[in-house]
Amino acid sequence: MEMKPFENKVWLSSPTMHGEEIEYVKEAYETNWMSTIGENINEVERLTCEKVGCEYSVALSAGTAALHMAMKLAGEQVYGKPETGKGSLAGHKVFCSDMTFDATVNPVVYEGGEPVFIDTEYDTWNMDPVALEKAFEIYPEVKIVVLVHLYGVPAKIDEIRAICDKHGAIIVEDAAESLGASYKGVQTGSFGDYAAISFNGNKIITGSSGGMLLTDSKEAAEKVRKWSTQARENAPWYQHEELGYNYRMSNVIAGVVRGQYPHLEEHIAQKKAIYERYKEGFKDLPVIVNPFDEAVAVPNYWLSCLLIDEDAMCKQVRSECEALYISEPGKSCPTEILDAIAALNAEGRPIWKPMHMQPIYRMNGFITREGNGRAKTNAYIAGGSKGADGKPLDVGMDIFHRGLCLPSDNKMTAEEQDVIIEVIKKCFE
């Protein structure tokens, strides 16, 4: 029986507002603090430090801006201040998580660096420590690692930090998706030398836009405050001695974030309930929901995702912009499920397409746990080649091929979620 589409669209993850936000925005309006200075900004920075456990935070226009400033700081810390007109990473390779949004990686290029992508592992869908160690064997000169906590699930921080310490490398932590998640009782965003979080419209709390640079270094925070306001010098006129950026957060946007912060734990609890309903609803299907190590990690459950068992995949192919599949009894694929979800007037999405598969970065290095990933990827494409452990050699490509993001909006009702679960079950009939 065909199910009737929802009257109101069920989103992947949309802003959830509560009322306090507009009062802080109104305060900015009524006090005429409408620019990049004001009490809302001060309070959001204070709340962020209090929540994450870092010493300093700098409110910026986007998570991407925070990542850019983090990369600039990291480059200058490791390699020194660059010559005029050159980025702080000019001529240097940087190890980056492979399965992520390109906003993680682009700031490396902004600063003149060359991203080298580290394959994913199945336990958390984050950077594989084994592949990272292999990467240092191939490129021992690398001194910066960009680590992501995908979909709000903490990475294998202890292993990755131990490898970085062994090789004298520092960590830039992309915690854009993981505000409120913790590893061994410590909040994500506090493990890197520099970290970034995002308040984009679809994040666990939002300002409609905005981000935050996190650090324990007062000097680093002061540099970012200067750089993000066009690097103006302390002079009576506009004096500039280094390159600056227009990256500071608006006091109006900060008002929205300020009103959201009291509801962070509430949002996490709602997202957790969604995750657990999916997990229970799919228990008889040949799938898993995005995994994490319950012994050490507490995600923020930002997005619930699904990974189809390899032997339950129907035939599916993707070009750069299109996908085709052949339906098979007892099997399904992400494209079929996403089409079924869309027919309900609900939003799902494919898993992040790994960076090493993106046309813009296809010439960059890519390292798997067995070494040069480019050769492994070609083998996978040619015939599904696998490693000694029987698993695909290119883990990120495999998860992208078999995975999808499910509707995870915390305004979705349990009844709506039940319908989505039933429609997905029918895909495997």
N, C-alpha and C positions, 0 to 999 in steps of 0.2 A: 504494500500500500504506500502510495506516494505521500510524503509528509508536507504539510502546508508551510510555506515560508513564514518566518517571523515577521510580524507587522513592523517592529522596530529593529533595525540592524543590530546584531550582536558583534561588537568590535573585537579586534585582537587585544588591544589594550588602550583604552581612551582615558582622558583626564577624569578624575572623580573629585568634584568640588564640594565644599562643605559650608561655605558662608563666611568664615573668618577671613578668607582671602580678599574679598571685596572690601572689607573694612580697612585692611592694611593698604590696599590700593587707594582707597578713598583718603586715608591719612596722608599718603604721599601727595595726592592731588590738593588737598586742603592746606597742607603746609608748604606747597609749591616746591617740594623736593622731588622733581620729576626727572632728574638727570642721573648721574652715576655716583652720587653722594647721598647719604640719608640713613635714617634709623633702621629702615628695613634691611638694607645691605649689612649694616653692623650686626643686627640681630641674627640674620641668616648665617653669617660667618661664625658667630658665636655658637649657634645651635649645631652647626656642622661639626665644629671642633668637639663640642660636647658629645655628640652622637658617635662620631668616628673614633675619637680618642687621639687626634692629632693636635699639635701645638698651634698651627696656623692654617688658615684657609683664606683664599682670595676669590671673591665672587666675580665670575666672568660671564660673557655673553652666551657661551655654549660649552658643552663638554669638549667639543673639538678645539676650541680656543684654549681650554685648560690643558688638553693633551699637547697642543703646540707649545705652550709655555713650559710644560714639563720636559719636552724634548729639547727645547732651547737651554733650559737649566742643566739637563743631563749632559748635553754636548759640551757646554762650557766647563762643567765640573770635571769631566773626564779628559777633554782635549784642550781646554783653555779657550780664551776669548778669540774668536776668529778674526781674520783680516776683514777690513771694511768691505761690505758687499757680499760676503760669503756666509753661509749658514754655519751654525756651530757644529754640525755633523759632516761638513763637506769632506768627501772622500772616504767616509767611514761606513762600515756595515753595521747594522743593528738587527738583532734577533727579535722577531715579532711573532706573536700568536697568529696562526694561519686562518683559523675559522673564526671570523669576526666581521664586523662592519668596517668599511674602508676608512672611516673616520679614525680608527685606531692607528692606521698605518700612514695615512697621508701626511701627518705632521712630521714624520721622519724625513719625508721627501721635501717638505717645506724648508727644513733646515739643512738640505743638501745631502742627507744620508741615503744609504741604499738598504732597504728592508731585505732581510733574509728570513724566509718563513719556516717556522718550526711546526711539524705535523701535530695532530690532535691525538688524544688517547680516549679510549672508550669509557673509562670510569667516571669522568666528569665532563667530557667533551671539550676540555681545555688543553693547553700546551702539554705535550708529552715530555716528561723529564728525561726519558731515555733518548729521545730524539734531540733534546737540548744538549745533553752531554756529547752526543755524536757531532752536533754542530760545532761545539768548541774544539773537538778534535780536528775538524776540517778548517775552521776559521778561528784559531786560538787568539787572534788579535782583537776580537770583538769584546767590548767593555760595557755594552748597554743591552738590556733585555726588556722588551715591552710585553707585559703579561696581562691577559684579559680574564675576567670571571664571567663566562658566557651564560646568558639568560639568568643571571643572579646566582649561579652555582660557583662557590669558591674553587679555585684551581688547587693543585697539589703544592701548596705553598712551601711546606718544609723541604720537600725534595728539590724544588726549583731554587729556593733561596740557598740551600747547601751547595748546589752546583755553581750558582753565581758567585758565592763567597770563595769557592775553590779556585775559580778562574778570575777573581778580582773584578767582577762585573757588577754594575748597579742595576736596580729594578725600577722601571717606570710602570706603575700599576694603573691599568685602565679598569676602574671600578664603576664605569658609567651605568652599567646595568645592575649593579649589586649593592646599592646603598641599603644598609640594614642587614646584610648577610654577614655571617661570622665564620671564622676558622679557629678551632680550639678556644672558643670564647672571646676571640679578638675580632673586631670589626674589619671587614675588607675596606681598603682605602688607607690602611695604616701600615701596610707591609712594604710598600715601595719607598725608595728615597723621595720620590715625587709621585703623586697620584691624582687622578681626575674622576669626578662624578658628574652626572648629567641630570638636568631637570627638564629635558625635552618633554613634549606633550604626552608621549606614551610611557614615560618612566613611572617608577613606583610612587614617587611624588613629583609634582611638576610646577614649573613657573610659566608654562607654555613654551619657554625656551630657557636657556641659562645653564651654567655649569660651575664647577668649583675646583680650583687647584688646591691640593692638600700637601702639607709638608711639616716637618718638625724643625725646619731651619728658618730662623727669623730673617737672615740675609736673603734666602731664596724668596720668601714671601714679599719682602720689600722690593726685590728686583722685579717680580711679576706685577706688583702694584704700579711700578713705574713704567715697565714695558707696555702694560695694558692700557695706559692712559697717554699713549703717543710718546713715551720716554721723554717727557718734558723735564728739563733741569730746574733746580731751585734758583730761579732768577726772576727779576721783575717783568721780563719780557719772555716770549716763547723761544727758549734756548734748547737746542737739540744736538746731542753729541753721539747718539746711537739710534739704531732703528727702533721705532715704536709701532704700536698697534692700537686700534680702537676696539678693545676687547672687554671693557669693564661692564659688569651687569648694571642694568637700569634699576633704580630704586623702586620703580613700578613693578617690574618683574619680580624683584626681591620680595615685594609685598605678597605676591601670590605664593611664592615658596614659603614665606614665613607662616602664612595661614595653613599651608599643607603639612608642615613639620609635625604638629601635634597628632596627625592622623597616620603617620608612617607605620606604626605597629599595627594599627587597624587594617591598613591596606595589605600589609604582609599576611596577616591572619586570613583575610579574605582570599588572597592569592593561594595560600596554602590549602584552604578548603577546596578550591577549584582543582588544584593539583591532585589532592587525595581522592576527589570524586572521579577524576579521569583514571587514576591508577586502579581504583576499585572497579570502575565500569569496564576497563579493558582487560581484566584479569584472565579472561578466557580467550582472548585474542592473541595471535602471534606477534605481539608488539611489546615494547617497554616505553615508559615515560622517561624523560631525561633524568639520568641517574646522578647520585651524589653519595659520598661516604658519610653515613649517618654517625659514625664514631667521632668524626672531627669537624664536620661542616654543617652549618645551618643556612640554607639558601634563603633568599627573600622571595623565591617562587614567582619571580616577575613574569616569566612566560612558561606555560606548560607545553612540552613538546612530545612528540611521538616518534619512535624509531621502529620500523617494520622489520621483522626477522628476515634474514636473507632468503630463506627458502619459501617465504610467503609473499615475495615480491612478484607481481606480474611484470610483463615486459614494458619498459619505460625508456624513452630516449629524450634528450634535451638538446636543443641547439642553443645559440647564445640568448635567444629571446622567446623561444617557444618550446612546448613539451608535447609529446604524444605517448599514448599507452594503448595496450591491448588488454581488455578485461579478461580475467580468467577466474573460473569457479574456485572459491577458497583462498584466493589471493587478491592483493590490491597493491597500490603504489601511492606515493604522495600526490601525484597529479590527479588521480581518480578521487582521492579523499578530499583534496582541496576543491575540486569541482562540485562534489556532493555538499560540502560545507557552504560553498558560495550559493548553491541552489536554495539553501535554507535562509538566505539573507544574513549569513554570518561570515566573518573574516578570519581566514587562516593564511599562513604564508609558508613558503619553503624555508628550510634552515638556511642560515647565512652561507652563501656560496664562498668557499675558501679563497683566500687572496691569491694563492698560487694558480688558481684557475681563471682569475680575472684577466681580460685582455691587457689591461694597463700594466700588470705585474708578471706577465708570463715569462719574461726573460730574467726575472730575479731568482736567486737561489731558493731552494726548497729542500728541507732536510727531514727525512723520516728516521725512525729508529734503526733502519738498516743502511742509512747513508744518503747518497744523492737521490733526492725524491723525484727529480725530473725523469730519470730513467724508470723509476718505479711507477710513476703515473702513466707513462707510455705503455708499460707492461700491463697495467690494470685495464687501460682502455682496450688494448689489443685482445686480452683474453681473461680478464679477472684474475691476474696473477696474484698469488698469496705468499706470505712469508713462512718461515719455519714453524710458527705457532698456528698456522692455518687461517690467520686473519688477513684481510686485505693489506697490501703494502702501503696504500695511501688511505689513511683512516679518515681524514677530512673529506675526501671525495666520496668515500663510502657513506658517511653519515649524511652528507648533502644529498646523495642519491636516494637514501632510504628514509630520510627524516622530514618532518614538517612541524611548524608551530601551530598550536591549536588556539581557538578563541579563549582568551584568558582575562577578559575584562571583568573587573570586580563588581560591576553592576549587573552582570549576567546572572539570572536566577538559576536555582537548582533545576527547575523544570526545563528551562531552555537548555541547560547543559545536558540533561537527560536525553533530550531530543537529538542533540549533536552526537552524543555517544551512540544512540541507536542507529543513526544514519551511518556512522563510521562502521558499526558492526555489519550493516547490510552490504558494505563494500566488500566484505570478506565472504559473503554467501555465494 
